[in-house]
Amino acid sequence: MKITFITVGKTVDSYLKTGIDIYVSRLKHYTKLQIIEIGELKNTKTLTRDQQKTKEAELILKKISPLDHVILLDENGTELTSQQFSAYINKKAISSTSNLVFIVGGPYGFDTTVYQRANDKISLSAMTFSHQMVRLFFVEQLYRAFTIIKGEPYHHE
Ligand SMILES: C[S@@+](CC[C@H](N)C(=O)[O-])C[C@H]1O[C@@H](n2cnc3c(N)ncnc32)[C@H](O)[C@@H]1O
């Protein structure tokens, strides 16, 4: 199973990039992870929030194939423990799912068209994080999930 992680715009802060690179590098031992940073929109000052979300949605939806299992990272989604998230990933891996696609929304969240395409919504916390910061939290949790699946000590350290 392949995992695709879609974000809106590049990761800007070097402290986040450094952390993300560490976990992405560790994840290479467990899965094929593709990261897609869809282009940051230009001249957004002339757009309303809804217009910006619509344009981001067009770019996001172009990257998704009909058979992909799409999971939105969303503060109003289902809250899982790390163990439950690990079991979720494992279940998908042993099912016929060939590509799991996780998506982080833009600064104003997701357009309704992206919500309509989603198969699941997962929350990392009831609190709201910036769309930049949530990337680091997600790759750490994905790494943690694989170490739990493999029975490795990381989760219990
Ligand atoms: C700043 S938040 C969007 C805030 C708010 N939902 C809105 O619509 O204006 C940007 C993105 O970060 C992600 N995000 C933020 N907090 C999250 C959380 N607790 N769990 C999962 N994803 C989160 C989501 O993908 C969200 O669309």
The ligand as an ORCA input file, in Angstrom:
! r2SCAN-3c Opt
* xyz 0 1
  C      -6.061     26.423     10.376
  S      -6.842     24.912     10.031
  C      -8.434     25.423      9.377
  C      -9.252     26.037     10.460
  C     -10.750     26.002     10.334
  N     -11.253     24.660     10.288
  C     -11.310     26.723      9.180
  O     -12.012     26.100      8.409
  O     -11.091     27.933      9.040
  C      -6.051     24.368      8.577
  C      -6.036     22.872      8.372
  O      -5.178     22.264      9.333
  C      -5.648     20.951      9.634
  N      -5.889     20.860     11.084
  C      -5.852     21.854     11.991
  N      -6.108     21.392     13.217
  C      -6.292     20.061     13.107
  C      -6.577     19.009     14.032
  N      -6.740     19.239     15.317
  N      -6.690     17.756     13.557
  C      -6.533     17.491     12.255
  N      -6.267     18.434     11.318
  C      -6.147     19.706     11.745
  C      -6.922     20.729      8.831
  O      -6.603     20.007      7.665
  C      -7.363     22.150      8.521
  O      -8.129     22.196      7.344
*
